Amino acid sequence: MARGPTYKVPWRRRREGKTNYYKRVKLIKSGKPRLVVRKTLNYIIVQVVEARVEGDRVVAAAHSRELFKLYGWKGGGKSTCAAYLTGLLAGYRAILKGVREAVLDIGLATPSRGSRVFAALKGAVDSGLKIPHSPEVLPSDERIRCEHIATWAGELAESNPEFYKRQFSRYNARGFDPRGLPSHFEEVLARIKADYIDKIGRLVAEVVEGG
């Protein structure tokens, strides 16, 4: 451990590997809400957060676990397509709360091009939120629809059926064939849009009428 008269003990959340305070200060100085994307072992969590003196305030949030309960999702809870849908859901909810723009906060995650955190970002952007980003970091539409998983599952089912059963055991337990992920994604996407498009349309109409 470092010693000496100039050594300063890092703040607790920095020691625990939870917060990079240098990045946090820059995000807060933007004056905009933060689109906070976090990954767990099994799920994706997306929140729209406002910084307040008394502490952060969550304006809107979505958890990929909701995809299973509310929209009949049968894929993985931490996949690229689940991240996109969760970001879209959080974005719609934020817009209904009056949020129009935000900045991306991925915490200590590595900003890899096409990763799940950027899939969540794409979902939030497609919902209508304005979030500064480079289009180059976003996953392709094929990855958003999880076509890569469906293709791999098909190849694996033919070449190594035993490994296929182990690798996709959770899908099989739900009675779902992972090779149908792209079409299933479109179905769930349509359900989410059906839930929110009309609500957002009415909100926009009210704003326009109000001047």
N, C-alpha and C positions, 0 to 999 in steps of 0.2 A: 504493500500500500504506500502511496506517495506520502511524503512528509515535508515539513518545512514551514516557515512563517507565511509563505504566500499560497499554500495549498488550501483550497476550498472544497469542502465536502459537497458533491453534487446533490441537487434536490432529490427528494425521495423517488418521484416518478421517473426521473432520469436514471437513478441507480437501478430501478426495477425494470428498466428498458421499456417504459410505457410512453414517455413523452420526450420529444426533441423540442426543447424550449426555444431554440433559435428559429426553427421553422414555425413554431406556434406564434411567436411574436410577429413574424412577417404576415402570416395569415390573418391575424387579428387586426393588424394595421390596414389591411385592405378595406376594412369597414363593412364587409359583406358577410353574410352567413357562410358557414363552412359545410360542404358536403363531406361528411365523415364516413369513410368506408373502412370497415374492419372485417377480418377473416378469423373464424375459429376453426377447429378441427373438422366440423361438419356443416357449418353454416356461413352465410354472408349477412352482415348487418350494415345498413345504410341509414344515416341520420343527417338531418339538416339542423345545424346547431348555431345559435347566436351567442356571442361572447358578452357576458354581463359582468359588472363589477362584483356582484355577489356570487358569480359562478356561471358556468355555461347553462344555457336554456335550450332544450330540445324542442324545436318547432314541429318537426315531422320526422317519422321514422318508419322503417320497414325491415322485417327480418325474413330471411328466406324460408324459415319454418312456416310462415304464413301462406306460402305458395301451396303447401300440402293441405293445410286446413281450409283455406278459403277458395282455392282455385283448382283443386284436384291435381296438382303437380305430382308426377310419379318419377321424375328424374332425381339427380343428386342435389343435395342442398347447398353444395359449395362449388358446383360446376360453373363454367363460363356463362351458360345460358341462364342458370339460376341467378347469377350475379347481375346479369342484364335486367332480368325481370324484377329483381329486388330494387335495383336502382330506378327503374321506371316507376315502380309503385311508390317509392319514397318521393320521387320528383312530382308525381301527380298530387300526392298529399301535401307537399310543400306549396305547390301552386294554389291549392284550395285554401291554404292558410295565408296567402298573400305574398309569398316569396317569389321573386322573379329572377334573381341572380344569386350566384354563390361562387365560392372558390373551393377547389378540391383539397381535401385533407386525407392523406393515406397513412398518416402516422409514421411508423418506422418501417413500413413495408418497402421493399425494393421496387422502384418504378420501372418494371420490365415491360417493354412494348408488347401490347396484346394480352396483358395479364388480366386476371379477374377484377382487380380494382379498377382497371380502365374499362372493363365490360360494364361494371356498375355505373361508371361515369357516362358511358354512352347511353345507358338506359335513362339516366337523369336528364341528359341533354335532349334525347328524343321525346321526353315528357314535355319539354318546352322551357326548361330552366336554361338560363344563359350562364355557362361556366367556361372561363378561359381554358383553352387546351390546344394541343397540336393534333390534327386529325391522324397524324402518323402513328400515334401511340395506341389508337383504338383498335380492338380486334376486328377482323374481317366479318362480313355478314355470315359467312359459312361457319365461323367459330361461334358467333353469337347464337346461331341455330343449333350448335353442337353437332354439326355434320361430321366433324372429325371423330367424335366419340362413336357415332352410329357406324361410321365406316370401319373403325378399328374393331368394334364389337362384331360386325359381320365377318371380318377376316379371322378374328380370334375364334369365333364359333365354329368355323370350318377347319382351322389348322390345329387348334388345341381346345377341344370342348371342355375338358376338366378345368383348365385355367380360366376359361370363359365363365364357367359356373361360379368359381371362387371370386373372380374379379367383379362380377356383376351380381353378386348374391343379393344385395339390397334391392336391386331392380327386380330380380326374379321373385323375391319375397313379396313385392307389391303386385306381382302378376303382370309386370310390364317388360316388354322386349326393348332393350336399349337401341335396337336398330330403327325403332320408330320415333326416336327423339326429335328429329326436325319437325315432323308433322304435329307431334304432341306439343312442341314449343309454340307452334303457330296457334294451336287451339287455346292454350293457356294465355298467350298474348292477347288473343281476341277477347277472352273473358275479362281480363284486366281492363282493356280499353273500353269494353262495354260498361264497366262499372264506373269509369271516371270521365270519359269523353263528354257525355251529356252534362255532367256536373260542372266541368270546366267551361263548357260552352255557355251555360247559363250565367256563370260567374263573370265571364268576359262581357256578355251582353249587359249585365247589371252595371259593370264599370263604365261601359260606353254610354249607357243611358244616363248615368250619374254625372257625366261630363268629363 
